Amino acid sequence: MFSERASVNILSLLMPNRTKHQSKAQHSGQSVKSKHRQSKPAGSVRIVAGQWRGRKIPVLHADGLRPTGDRVRETVFNWLQTDVPGSRCLDLFAGSGALGLEAASRGAASVTLVESSSEVAVQLKKNLVDLQAGQRVQLHNVSANAFLALNPEPFDLVFVDPPFDLQLHLSTVEQLVPDFLAPDGLIYLELPTEELSLIQELSARLDVVKEKHFGDVTVFLLHLNG
């Protein structure tokens, strides 16, 4: 399913500008910084398996930042165990980086993290340095829309988990089809369980191949057909 392997470098980041950061994050639908600035991580997520198994990744407190939990990631990556190694992955609303870094830990050829919040992106950059992620992981401190406007090469696997209250799930998935997905590409989608009806509005070019409920969250694996 997968073709050419990309080798990428971590991009340098500027220190955050609070006013610009808030405006950009509100329009992009990604994590926005909390009213009370916090310079230190407020928690962590654990990488479940692979090269960095058991490593804890510091996570900042930020509005809309909702890291995918260990149990959910373990389920999803069990679904993807034969698809991740050697793949080109895009974590489009990176936040904590839990999904993209789990993919990198499990052998993805390249992982691109996209995060609009400057403060959150700075923490992600520190985490990448601590993990010695090297050239396999690329970090873009831009909005999802701005990144896709750069016309990147298609990806084999795209993680779509924007802040729930901004309701960007459907529009983002539709934007990915077909230009940003490789043939037989996969999309991981995380939805509020109360909004499951949205799945009926997806492009006919996408098939639901996996689905599982985790309380108020439901996750899907979508496959690009044709």
mmCIF file of the C-alpha atoms, coordinates in Angstrom:
data_MODEL
# 
_entry.id   MODEL 
# 
loop_
_atom_site.group_PDB 
_atom_site.id 
_atom_site.type_symbol 
_atom_site.label_atom_id 
_atom_site.label_alt_id 
_atom_site.label_comp_id 
_atom_site.label_asym_id 
_atom_site.label_entity_id 
_atom_site.label_seq_id 
_atom_site.pdbx_PDB_ins_code 
_atom_site.Cartn_x 
_atom_site.Cartn_y 
_atom_site.Cartn_z 
_atom_site.occupancy 
_atom_site.B_iso_or_equiv 
_atom_site.pdbx_formal_charge 
_atom_site.auth_seq_id 
_atom_site.auth_comp_id 
_atom_site.auth_asym_id 
_atom_site.auth_atom_id 
_atom_site.pdbx_PDB_model_num 
ATOM 1   C CA . MET A 1 1   ? 0.000   0.000  0.000  1.00 0.00 ? 1   MET A CA 1 
ATOM 2   C CA . PHE A 1 2   ? 2.807   2.385  0.763  1.00 0.00 ? 2   PHE A CA 1 
ATOM 3   C CA . SER A 1 3   ? 5.255   3.879  -1.708 1.00 0.00 ? 3   SER A CA 1 
ATOM 4   C CA . GLU A 1 4   ? 8.061   6.372  -1.428 1.00 0.00 ? 4   GLU A CA 1 
ATOM 5   C CA . ARG A 1 5   ? 9.598   7.022  1.990  1.00 0.00 ? 5   ARG A CA 1 
ATOM 6   C CA . ALA A 1 6   ? 10.015  10.634 3.043  1.00 0.00 ? 6   ALA A CA 1 
ATOM 7   C CA . SER A 1 7   ? 12.863  11.818 5.251  1.00 0.00 ? 7   SER A CA 1 
ATOM 8   C CA . VAL A 1 8   ? 12.147  15.091 6.990  1.00 0.00 ? 8   VAL A CA 1 
ATOM 9   C CA . ASN A 1 9   ? 13.645  17.552 9.449  1.00 0.00 ? 9   ASN A CA 1 
ATOM 10  C CA . ILE A 1 10  ? 12.096  19.206 12.489 1.00 0.00 ? 10  ILE A CA 1 
ATOM 11  C CA . LEU A 1 11  ? 11.307  22.842 11.674 1.00 0.00 ? 11  LEU A CA 1 
ATOM 12  C CA . SER A 1 12  ? 12.560  25.604 13.946 1.00 0.00 ? 12  SER A CA 1 
ATOM 13  C CA . LEU A 1 13  ? 9.854   27.479 15.886 1.00 0.00 ? 13  LEU A CA 1 
ATOM 14  C CA . LEU A 1 14  ? 9.511   31.101 16.978 1.00 0.00 ? 14  LEU A CA 1 
ATOM 15  C CA . MET A 1 15  ? 8.562   32.003 20.544 1.00 0.00 ? 15  MET A CA 1 
ATOM 16  C CA . PRO A 1 16  ? 4.782   32.469 20.817 1.00 0.00 ? 16  PRO A CA 1 
ATOM 17  C CA . ASN A 1 17  ? 3.075   35.855 20.375 1.00 0.00 ? 17  ASN A CA 1 
ATOM 18  C CA . ARG A 1 18  ? -0.043  35.726 22.539 1.00 0.00 ? 18  ARG A CA 1 
ATOM 19  C CA . THR A 1 19  ? -2.326  37.928 20.427 1.00 0.00 ? 19  THR A CA 1 
ATOM 20  C CA . LYS A 1 20  ? -1.464  36.341 17.096 1.00 0.00 ? 20  LYS A CA 1 
ATOM 21  C CA . HIS A 1 21  ? -1.571  32.881 18.637 1.00 0.00 ? 21  HIS A CA 1 
ATOM 22  C CA . GLN A 1 22  ? -5.103  33.289 19.951 1.00 0.00 ? 22  GLN A CA 1 
ATOM 23  C CA . SER A 1 23  ? -6.406  34.648 16.644 1.00 0.00 ? 23  SER A CA 1 
ATOM 24  C CA . LYS A 1 24  ? -4.781  31.908 14.576 1.00 0.00 ? 24  LYS A CA 1 
ATOM 25  C CA . ALA A 1 25  ? -5.934  29.100 16.857 1.00 0.00 ? 25  ALA A CA 1 
ATOM 26  C CA . GLN A 1 26  ? -9.531  30.294 16.943 1.00 0.00 ? 26  GLN A CA 1 
ATOM 27  C CA . HIS A 1 27  ? -9.742  30.315 13.133 1.00 0.00 ? 27  HIS A CA 1 
ATOM 28  C CA . SER A 1 28  ? -7.911  27.022 12.626 1.00 0.00 ? 28  SER A CA 1 
ATOM 29  C CA . GLY A 1 29  ? -9.847  24.996 15.161 1.00 0.00 ? 29  GLY A CA 1 
ATOM 30  C CA . GLN A 1 30  ? -6.751  23.746 16.938 1.00 0.00 ? 30  GLN A CA 1 
ATOM 31  C CA . SER A 1 31  ? -5.615  24.050 20.554 1.00 0.00 ? 31  SER A CA 1 
ATOM 32  C CA . VAL A 1 32  ? -5.746  27.542 22.030 1.00 0.00 ? 32  VAL A CA 1 
ATOM 33  C CA . LYS A 1 33  ? -3.820  28.672 25.041 1.00 0.00 ? 33  LYS A CA 1 
ATOM 34  C CA . SER A 1 34  ? -5.593  28.987 28.347 1.00 0.00 ? 34  SER A CA 1 
ATOM 35  C CA . LYS A 1 35  ? -6.506  32.332 29.867 1.00 0.00 ? 35  LYS A CA 1 
ATOM 36  C CA . HIS A 1 36  ? -3.903  31.913 32.561 1.00 0.00 ? 36  HIS A CA 1 
ATOM 37  C CA . ARG A 1 37  ? -0.538  31.252 30.967 1.00 0.00 ? 37  ARG A CA 1 
ATOM 38  C CA . GLN A 1 38  ? 1.208   28.119 32.158 1.00 0.00 ? 38  GLN A CA 1 
ATOM 39  C CA . SER A 1 39  ? 4.880   27.783 31.348 1.00 0.00 ? 39  SER A CA 1 
ATOM 40  C CA . LYS A 1 40  ? 5.217   24.233 32.657 1.00 0.00 ? 40  LYS A CA 1 
ATOM 41  C CA . PRO A 1 41  ? 3.547   21.003 31.452 1.00 0.00 ? 41  PRO A CA 1 
ATOM 42  C CA . ALA A 1 42  ? 0.336   20.211 33.343 1.00 0.00 ? 42  ALA A CA 1 
ATOM 43  C CA . GLY A 1 43  ? 0.361   16.477 32.649 1.00 0.00 ? 43  GLY A CA 1 
ATOM 44  C CA . SER A 1 44  ? 1.696   13.748 30.386 1.00 0.00 ? 44  SER A CA 1 
ATOM 45  C CA . VAL A 1 45  ? 0.725   10.936 28.015 1.00 0.00 ? 45  VAL A CA 1 
ATOM 46  C CA . ARG A 1 46  ? 2.471   7.583  27.752 1.00 0.00 ? 46  ARG A CA 1 
ATOM 47  C CA . ILE A 1 47  ? 3.640   6.017  24.493 1.00 0.00 ? 47  ILE A CA 1 
ATOM 48  C CA . VAL A 1 48  ? 2.131   2.538  24.456 1.00 0.00 ? 48  VAL A CA 1 
ATOM 49  C CA . ALA A 1 49  ? 4.505   0.510  22.271 1.00 0.00 ? 49  ALA A CA 1 
ATOM 50  C CA . GLY A 1 50  ? 7.466   0.505  19.932 1.00 0.00 ? 50  GLY A CA 1 
ATOM 51  C CA . GLN A 1 51  ? 10.818  2.290  20.088 1.00 0.00 ? 51  GLN A CA 1 
ATOM 52  C CA . TRP A 1 52  ? 9.677   4.713  22.825 1.00 0.00 ? 52  TRP A CA 1 
ATOM 53  C CA . ARG A 1 53  ? 7.444   2.303  24.711 1.00 0.00 ? 53  ARG A CA 1 
ATOM 54  C CA . GLY A 1 54  ? 6.637   3.570  28.196 1.00 0.00 ? 54  GLY A CA 1 
ATOM 55  C CA . ARG A 1 55  ? 8.066   7.056  27.626 1.00 0.00 ? 55  ARG A CA 1 
ATOM 56  C CA . LYS A 1 56  ? 5.950   9.826  29.146 1.00 0.00 ? 56  LYS A CA 1 
ATOM 57  C CA . ILE A 1 57  ? 5.377   12.902 26.980 1.00 0.00 ? 57  ILE A CA 1 
ATOM 58  C CA . PRO A 1 58  ? 4.781   16.210 28.808 1.00 0.00 ? 58  PRO A CA 1 
ATOM 59  C CA . VAL A 1 59  ? 1.543   17.959 27.805 1.00 0.00 ? 59  VAL A CA 1 
ATOM 60  C CA . LEU A 1 60  ? 0.611   21.606 28.387 1.00 0.00 ? 60  LEU A CA 1 
ATOM 61  C CA . HIS A 1 61  ? -2.784  22.670 29.651 1.00 0.00 ? 61  HIS A CA 1 
ATOM 62  C CA . ALA A 1 62  ? -4.539  24.433 26.752 1.00 0.00 ? 62  ALA A CA 1 
ATOM 63  C CA . ASP A 1 63  ? -8.168  25.009 25.822 1.00 0.00 ? 63  ASP A CA 1 
ATOM 64  C CA . GLY A 1 64  ? -9.410  22.292 23.482 1.00 0.00 ? 64  GLY A CA 1 
ATOM 65  C CA . LEU A 1 65  ? -6.348  20.078 23.972 1.00 0.00 ? 65  LEU A CA 1 
ATOM 66  C CA . ARG A 1 66  ? -7.691  16.606 24.736 1.00 0.00 ? 66  ARG A CA 1 
ATOM 67  C CA . PRO A 1 67  ? -5.007  13.916 24.407 1.00 0.00 ? 67  PRO A CA 1 
ATOM 68  C CA . THR A 1 68  ? -6.172  10.560 23.067 1.00 0.00 ? 68  THR A CA 1 
ATOM 69  C CA . GLY A 1 69  ? -5.958  8.166  26.025 1.00 0.00 ? 69  GLY A CA 1 
ATOM 70  C CA . ASP A 1 70  ? -3.780  5.071  26.301 1.00 0.00 ? 70  ASP A CA 1 
ATOM 71  C CA . ARG A 1 71  ? -6.687  2.644  25.980 1.00 0.00 ? 71  ARG A CA 1 
ATOM 72  C CA . VAL A 1 72  ? -7.998  4.285  22.800 1.00 0.00 ? 72  VAL A CA 1 
ATOM 73  C CA . ARG A 1 73  ? -4.543  4.491  21.217 1.00 0.00 ? 73  ARG A CA 1 
ATOM 74  C CA . GLU A 1 74  ? -3.831  0.859  22.036 1.00 0.00 ? 74  GLU A CA 1 
ATOM 75  C CA . THR A 1 75  ? -7.049  -0.179 20.275 1.00 0.00 ? 75  THR A CA 1 
ATOM 76  C CA . VAL A 1 76  ? -6.445  2.027  17.244 1.00 0.00 ? 76  VAL A CA 1 
ATOM 77  C CA . PHE A 1 77  ? -2.860  0.948  16.769 1.00 0.00 ? 77  PHE A CA 1 
ATOM 78  C CA . ASN A 1 78  ? -3.866  -2.681 17.083 1.00 0.00 ? 78  ASN A CA 1 
ATOM 79  C CA . TRP A 1 79  ? -6.116  -1.986 14.092 1.00 0.00 ? 79  TRP A CA 1 
ATOM 80  C CA . LEU A 1 80  ? -3.168  -0.380 12.318 1.00 0.00 ? 80  LEU A CA 1 
ATOM 81  C CA . GLN A 1 81  ? -0.391  -2.757 13.324 1.00 0.00 ? 81  GLN A CA 1 
ATOM 82  C CA . THR A 1 82  ? 0.363   -3.836 9.733  1.00 0.00 ? 82  THR A CA 1 
ATOM 83  C CA . ASP A 1 83  ? -0.257  -0.388 8.224  1.00 0.00 ? 83  ASP A CA 1 
ATOM 84  C CA . VAL A 1 84  ? 1.962   1.897  10.305 1.00 0.00 ? 84  VAL A CA 1 
ATOM 85  C CA . PRO A 1 85  ? 5.454   0.457  9.658  1.00 0.00 ? 85  PRO A CA 1 
ATOM 86  C CA . GLY A 1 86  ? 6.984   2.260  6.677  1.00 0.00 ? 86  GLY A CA 1 
ATOM 87  C CA . SER A 1 87  ? 4.030   4.619  6.267  1.00 0.00 ? 87  SER A CA 1 
ATOM 88  C CA . ARG A 1 88  ? 3.806   8.388  5.760  1.00 0.00 ? 88  ARG A CA 1 
ATOM 89  C CA . CYS A 1 89  ? 1.635   9.758  8.581  1.00 0.00 ? 89  CYS A CA 1 
ATOM 90  C CA . LEU A 1 90  ? -0.007  13.116 9.195  1.00 0.00 ? 90  LEU A CA 1 
ATOM 91  C CA . ASP A 1 91  ? -1.246  14.182 12.645 1.00 0.00 ? 91  ASP A CA 1 
ATOM 92  C CA . LEU A 1 92  ? -3.314  17.146 11.532 1.00 0.00 ? 92  LEU A CA 1 
ATOM 93  C CA . PHE A 1 93  ? -4.381  18.514 14.951 1.00 0.00 ? 93  PHE A CA 1 
ATOM 94  C CA . ALA A 1 94  ? -1.370  17.304 16.900 1.00 0.00 ? 94  ALA A CA 1 
ATOM 95  C CA . GLY A 1 95  ? -1.996  18.814 20.359 1.00 0.00 ? 95  GLY A CA 1 
ATOM 96  C CA . SER A 1 96  ? -0.062  16.523 22.697 1.00 0.00 ? 96  SER A CA 1 
ATOM 97  C CA . GLY A 1 97  ? 1.401   14.670 19.710 1.00 0.00 ? 97  GLY A CA 1 
ATOM 98  C CA . ALA A 1 98  ? 0.218   11.370 21.217 1.00 0.00 ? 98  ALA A CA 1 
ATOM 99  C CA . LEU A 1 99  ? -1.082  9.892  17.944 1.00 0.00 ? 99  LEU A CA 1 
ATOM 100 C CA . GLY A 1 100 ? 1.763   10.987 15.682 1.00 0.00 ? 100 GLY A CA 1 
ATOM 101 C CA . LEU A 1 101 ? 4.479   10.051 18.176 1.00 0.00 ? 101 LEU A CA 1 
ATOM 102 C CA . GLU A 1 102 ? 2.869   6.647  18.745 1.00 0.00 ? 102 GLU A CA 1 
ATOM 103 C CA . ALA A 1 103 ? 3.029   6.098  14.970 1.00 0.00 ? 103 ALA A CA 1 
ATOM 104 C CA . ALA A 1 104 ? 6.689   7.161  14.884 1.00 0.00 ? 104 ALA A CA 1 
ATOM 105 C CA . SER A 1 105 ? 7.474   4.863  17.810 1.00 0.00 ? 105 SER A CA 1 
ATOM 106 C CA . ARG A 1 106 ? 5.882   1.965  15.929 1.00 0.00 ? 106 ARG A CA 1 
ATOM 107 C CA . GLY A 1 107 ? 7.961   2.379  12.796 1.00 0.00 ? 107 GLY A CA 1 
ATOM 108 C CA . ALA A 1 108 ? 6.325   4.950  10.526 1.00 0.00 ? 108 ALA A CA 1 
ATOM 109 C CA . ALA A 1 109 ? 8.759   6.134  7.851  1.00 0.00 ? 109 ALA A CA 1 
ATOM 110 C CA . SER A 1 110 ? 7.762   9.761  8.410  1.00 0.00 ? 110 SER A CA 1 
ATOM 111 C CA . VAL A 1 111 ? 5.382   11.642 10.680 1.00 0.00 ? 111 VAL A CA 1 
ATOM 112 C CA . THR A 1 112 ? 4.188   15.216 10.184 1.00 0.00 ? 112 THR A CA 1 
ATOM 113 C CA . LEU A 1 113 ? 2.762   17.022 13.204 1.00 0.00 ? 113 LEU A CA 1 
ATOM 114 C CA . VAL A 1 114 ? 0.600   20.103 12.563 1.00 0.00 ? 114 VAL A CA 1 
ATOM 115 C CA . GLU A 1 115 ? -0.246  22.363 15.512 1.00 0.00 ? 115 GLU A CA 1 
ATOM 116 C CA . SER A 1 116 ? -1.504  25.950 15.360 1.00 0.00 ? 116 SER A CA 1 
ATOM 117 C CA . SER A 1 117 ? -0.831  26.912 18.990 1.00 0.00 ? 117 SER A CA 1 
ATOM 118 C CA . SER A 1 118 ? 2.649   28.402 19.300 1.00 0.00 ? 118 SER A CA 1 
ATOM 119 C CA . GLU A 1 119 ? 2.907   27.505 22.984 1.00 0.00 ? 119 GLU A CA 1 
ATOM 120 C CA . VAL A 1 120 ? 1.846   23.896 22.427 1.00 0.00 ? 120 VAL A CA 1 
ATOM 121 C CA . ALA A 1 121 ? 4.159   23.622 19.412 1.00 0.00 ? 121 ALA A CA 1 
ATOM 122 C CA . VAL A 1 122 ? 7.129   24.774 21.482 1.00 0.00 ? 122 VAL A CA 1 
ATOM 123 C CA . GLN A 1 123 ? 6.423   21.964 23.960 1.00 0.00 ? 123 GLN A CA 1 
ATOM 124 C CA . LEU A 1 124 ? 6.120   19.493 21.077 1.00 0.00 ? 124 LEU A CA 1 
ATOM 125 C CA . LYS A 1 125 ? 9.502   20.597 19.772 1.00 0.00 ? 125 LYS A CA 1 
ATOM 126 C CA . LYS A 1 126 ? 11.057  19.994 23.197 1.00 0.00 ? 126 LYS A CA 1 
ATOM 127 C CA . ASN A 1 127 ? 9.496   16.537 23.277 1.00 0.00 ? 127 ASN A CA 1 
ATOM 128 C CA . LEU A 1 128 ? 10.917  15.696 19.859 1.00 0.00 ? 128 LEU A CA 1 
ATOM 129 C CA . VAL A 1 129 ? 14.375  16.746 20.986 1.00 0.00 ? 129 VAL A CA 1 
ATOM 130 C CA . ASP A 1 130 ? 14.083  14.673 24.172 1.00 0.00 ? 130 ASP A CA 1 
ATOM 131 C CA . LEU A 1 131 ? 12.990  11.631 22.150 1.00 0.00 ? 131 LEU A CA 1 
ATOM 132 C CA . GLN A 1 132 ? 15.798  12.193 19.629 1.00 0.00 ? 132 GLN A CA 1 
ATOM 133 C CA . ALA A 1 133 ? 13.173  11.818 16.922 1.00 0.00 ? 133 ALA A CA 1 
ATOM 134 C CA . GLY A 1 134 ? 15.618  12.934 14.242 1.00 0.00 ? 134 GLY A CA 1 
ATOM 135 C CA . GLN A 1 135 ? 14.617  13.276 10.625 1.00 0.00 ? 135 GLN A CA 1 
ATOM 136 C CA . ARG A 1 136 ? 11.523  11.079 10.740 1.00 0.00 ? 136 ARG A CA 1 
ATOM 137 C CA . VAL A 1 137 ? 9.338   13.714 12.415 1.00 0.00 ? 137 VAL A CA 1 
ATOM 138 C CA . GLN A 1 138 ? 8.425   17.137 11.047 1.00 0.00 ? 138 GLN A CA 1 
ATOM 139 C CA . LEU A 1 139 ? 6.639   19.827 13.042 1.00 0.00 ? 139 LEU A CA 1 
ATOM 140 C CA . HIS A 1 140 ? 4.597   22.644 11.463 1.00 0.00 ? 140 HIS A CA 1 
ATOM 141 C CA . ASN A 1 141 ? 3.375   25.479 13.696 1.00 0.00 ? 141 ASN A CA 1 
ATOM 142 C CA . VAL A 1 142 ? 0.480   26.449 11.393 1.00 0.00 ? 142 VAL A CA 1 
ATOM 143 C CA . SER A 1 143 ? -3.247  25.813 11.125 1.00 0.00 ? 143 SER A CA 1 
ATOM 144 C CA . ALA A 1 144 ? -4.544  22.666 9.453  1.00 0.00 ? 144 ALA A CA 1 
ATOM 145 C CA . ASN A 1 145 ? -5.933  24.700 6.553  1.00 0.00 ? 145 ASN A CA 1 
ATOM 146 C CA . ALA A 1 146 ? -2.653  26.564 6.081  1.00 0.00 ? 146 ALA A CA 1 
ATOM 147 C CA . PHE A 1 147 ? -0.717  23.310 6.029  1.00 0.00 ? 147 PHE A CA 1 
ATOM 148 C CA . LEU A 1 148 ? -2.979  21.687 3.442  1.00 0.00 ? 148 LEU A CA 1 
ATOM 149 C CA . ALA A 1 149 ? -2.748  24.850 1.319  1.00 0.00 ? 149 ALA A CA 1 
ATOM 150 C CA . LEU A 1 150 ? 0.967   24.058 0.966  1.00 0.00 ? 150 LEU A CA 1 
ATOM 151 C CA . ASN A 1 151 ? -0.082  21.086 -1.224 1.00 0.00 ? 151 ASN A CA 1 
ATOM 152 C CA . PRO A 1 152 ? 1.939   18.416 0.564  1.00 0.00 ? 152 PRO A CA 1 
ATOM 153 C CA . GLU A 1 153 ? 2.454   14.974 -0.920 1.00 0.00 ? 153 GLU A CA 1 
ATOM 154 C CA . PRO A 1 154 ? -0.358  12.498 -0.164 1.00 0.00 ? 154 PRO A CA 1 
ATOM 155 C CA . PHE A 1 155 ? -0.182  10.577 3.111  1.00 0.00 ? 155 PHE A CA 1 
ATOM 156 C CA . ASP A 1 156 ? -0.855  6.919  3.815  1.00 0.00 ? 156 ASP A CA 1 
ATOM 157 C CA . LEU A 1 157 ? -2.428  7.585  7.211  1.00 0.00 ? 157 LEU A CA 1 
ATOM 158 C CA . VAL A 1 158 ? -4.020  10.796 8.551  1.00 0.00 ? 158 VAL A CA 1 
ATOM 159 C CA . PHE A 1 159 ? -5.130  11.364 12.148 1.00 0.00 ? 159 PHE A CA 1 
ATOM 160 C CA . VAL A 1 160 ? -8.089  13.756 12.472 1.00 0.00 ? 160 VAL A CA 1 
ATOM 161 C CA . ASP A 1 161 ? -8.957  14.693 16.055 1.00 0.00 ? 161 ASP A CA 1 
ATOM 162 C CA . PRO A 1 162 ? -9.749  18.432 16.288 1.00 0.00 ? 162 PRO A CA 1 
ATOM 163 C CA . PRO A 1 163 ? -11.231 20.049 19.422 1.00 0.00 ? 163 PRO A CA 1 
ATOM 164 C CA . PHE A 1 164 ? -14.802 18.780 19.657 1.00 0.00 ? 164 PHE A CA 1 
ATOM 165 C CA . ASP A 1 165 ? -16.476 22.126 20.285 1.00 0.00 ? 165 ASP A CA 1 
ATOM 166 C CA . LEU A 1 166 ? -15.221 23.580 16.985 1.00 0.00 ? 166 LEU A CA 1 
ATOM 167 C CA . GLN A 1 167 ? -16.911 20.884 14.867 1.00 0.00 ? 167 GLN A CA 1 
ATOM 168 C CA . LEU A 1 168 ? -14.233 20.633 12.199 1.00 0.00 ? 168 LEU A CA 1 
ATOM 169 C CA . HIS A 1 169 ? -14.386 16.863 11.771 1.00 0.00 ? 169 HIS A CA 1 
ATOM 170 C CA . LEU A 1 170 ? -16.506 16.608 8.633  1.00 0.00 ? 170 LEU A CA 1 
ATOM 171 C CA . SER A 1 171 ? -15.016 19.580 6.776  1.00 0.00 ? 171 SER A CA 1 
ATOM 172 C CA . THR A 1 172 ? -11.477 18.380 7.484  1.00 0.00 ? 172 THR A CA 1 
ATOM 173 C CA . VAL A 1 173 ? -12.137 14.837 6.289  1.00 0.00 ? 173 VAL A CA 1 
ATOM 174 C CA . GLU A 1 174 ? -13.792 16.113 3.114  1.00 0.00 ? 174 GLU A CA 1 
ATOM 175 C CA . GLN A 1 175 ? -10.795 18.377 2.456  1.00 0.00 ? 175 GLN A CA 1 
ATOM 176 C CA . LEU A 1 176 ? -8.456  15.391 2.637  1.00 0.00 ? 176 LEU A CA 1 
ATOM 177 C CA . VAL A 1 177 ? -10.310 13.427 -0.075 1.00 0.00 ? 177 VAL A CA 1 
ATOM 178 C CA . PRO A 1 178 ? -8.788  12.678 -2.474 1.00 0.00 ? 178 PRO A CA 1 
ATOM 179 C CA . ASP A 1 179 ? -5.767  14.975 -2.882 1.00 0.00 ? 179 ASP A CA 1 
ATOM 180 C CA . PHE A 1 180 ? -4.078  14.378 0.458  1.00 0.00 ? 180 PHE A CA 1 
ATOM 181 C CA . LEU A 1 181 ? -4.577  10.625 0.706  1.00 0.00 ? 181 LEU A CA 1 
ATOM 182 C CA . ALA A 1 182 ? -2.442  8.056  -1.081 1.00 0.00 ? 182 ALA A CA 1 
ATOM 183 C CA . PRO A 1 183 ? -4.237  5.216  -2.895 1.00 0.00 ? 183 PRO A CA 1 
ATOM 184 C CA . ASP A 1 184 ? -5.796  2.965  -0.233 1.00 0.00 ? 184 ASP A CA 1 
ATOM 185 C CA . GLY A 1 185 ? -5.088  5.709  2.320  1.00 0.00 ? 185 GLY A CA 1 
ATOM 186 C CA . LEU A 1 186 ? -6.555  5.588  5.813  1.00 0.00 ? 186 LEU A CA 1 
ATOM 187 C CA . ILE A 1 187 ? -8.071  8.256  8.077  1.00 0.00 ? 187 ILE A CA 1 
ATOM 188 C CA . TYR A 1 188 ? -8.395  7.911  11.825 1.00 0.00 ? 188 TYR A CA 1 
ATOM 189 C CA . LEU A 1 189 ? -11.360 9.988  13.019 1.00 0.00 ? 189 LEU A CA 1 
ATOM 190 C CA . GLU A 1 190 ? -12.341 10.710 16.634 1.00 0.00 ? 190 GLU A CA 1 
ATOM 191 C CA . LEU A 1 191 ? -15.904 12.000 17.154 1.00 0.00 ? 191 LEU A CA 1 
ATOM 192 C CA . PRO A 1 192 ? -18.128 12.874 20.113 1.00 0.00 ? 192 PRO A CA 1 
ATOM 193 C CA . THR A 1 193 ? -20.480 9.905  20.464 1.00 0.00 ? 193 THR A CA 1 
ATOM 194 C CA . GLU A 1 194 ? -23.455 12.279 20.494 1.00 0.00 ? 194 GLU A CA 1 
ATOM 195 C CA . GLU A 1 195 ? -22.566 13.391 16.947 1.00 0.00 ? 195 GLU A CA 1 
ATOM 196 C CA . LEU A 1 196 ? -22.318 9.985  15.270 1.00 0.00 ? 196 LEU A CA 1 
ATOM 197 C CA . SER A 1 197 ? -24.817 11.030 12.614 1.00 0.00 ? 197 SER A CA 1 
ATOM 198 C CA . LEU A 1 198 ? -22.006 13.007 10.964 1.00 0.00 ? 198 LEU A CA 1 
ATOM 199 C CA . ILE A 1 199 ? -20.510 9.767  9.710  1.00 0.00 ? 199 ILE A CA 1 
ATOM 200 C CA . GLN A 1 200 ? -23.472 9.441  7.320  1.00 0.00 ? 200 GLN A CA 1 
ATOM 201 C CA . GLU A 1 201 ? -22.408 12.645 5.589  1.00 0.00 ? 201 GLU A CA 1 
ATOM 202 C CA . LEU A 1 202 ? -18.935 11.484 4.596  1.00 0.00 ? 202 LEU A CA 1 
ATOM 203 C CA . SER A 1 203 ? -17.822 11.183 1.002  1.00 0.00 ? 203 SER A CA 1 
ATOM 204 C CA . ALA A 1 204 ? -18.916 8.032  -0.813 1.00 0.00 ? 204 ALA A CA 1 
ATOM 205 C CA . ARG A 1 205 ? -15.213 7.475  -1.486 1.00 0.00 ? 205 ARG A CA 1 
ATOM 206 C CA . LEU A 1 206 ? -14.668 6.647  2.186  1.00 0.00 ? 206 LEU A CA 1 
ATOM 207 C CA . ASP A 1 207 ? -15.610 3.325  3.755  1.00 0.00 ? 207 ASP A CA 1 
ATOM 208 C CA . VAL A 1 208 ? -15.849 2.761  7.518  1.00 0.00 ? 208 VAL A CA 1 
ATOM 209 C CA . VAL A 1 209 ? -13.644 -0.269 8.182  1.00 0.00 ? 209 VAL A CA 1 
ATOM 210 C CA . LYS A 1 210 ? -13.452 -0.067 12.002 1.00 0.00 ? 210 LYS A CA 1 
ATOM 211 C CA . GLU A 1 211 ? -15.560 1.589  14.692 1.00 0.00 ? 211 GLU A CA 1 
ATOM 212 C CA . LYS A 1 212 ? -15.510 1.494  18.487 1.00 0.00 ? 212 LYS A CA 1 
ATOM 213 C CA . HIS A 1 213 ? -17.233 3.413  21.283 1.00 0.00 ? 213 HIS A CA 1 
ATOM 214 C CA . PHE A 1 214 ? -15.370 4.660  24.356 1.00 0.00 ? 214 PHE A CA 1 
ATOM 215 C CA . GLY A 1 215 ? -18.095 6.342  26.407 1.00 0.00 ? 215 GLY A CA 1 
ATOM 216 C CA . ASP A 1 216 ? -18.591 9.867  25.071 1.00 0.00 ? 216 ASP A CA 1 
ATOM 217 C CA . VAL A 1 217 ? -15.996 9.315  22.319 1.00 0.00 ? 217 VAL A CA 1 
ATOM 218 C CA . THR A 1 218 ? -16.308 7.100  19.234 1.00 0.00 ? 218 THR A CA 1 
ATOM 219 C CA . VAL A 1 219 ? -13.382 6.347  16.950 1.00 0.00 ? 219 VAL A CA 1 
ATOM 220 C CA . PHE A 1 220 ? -13.420 5.312  13.301 1.00 0.00 ? 220 PHE A CA 1 
ATOM 221 C CA . LEU A 1 221 ? -10.956 4.020  10.774 1.00 0.00 ? 221 LEU A CA 1 
ATOM 222 C CA . LEU A 1 222 ? -11.876 5.153  7.270  1.00 0.00 ? 222 LEU A CA 1 
ATOM 223 C CA . HIS A 1 223 ? -10.507 3.761  4.022  1.00 0.00 ? 223 HIS A CA 1 
ATOM 224 C CA . LEU A 1 224 ? -10.228 5.592  0.697  1.00 0.00 ? 224 LEU A CA 1 
ATOM 225 C CA . ASN A 1 225 ? -11.790 3.390  -1.954 1.00 0.00 ? 225 ASN A CA 1 
ATOM 226 C CA . GLY A 1 226 ? -11.152 3.631  -5.675 1.00 0.00 ? 226 GLY A CA 1 
# 
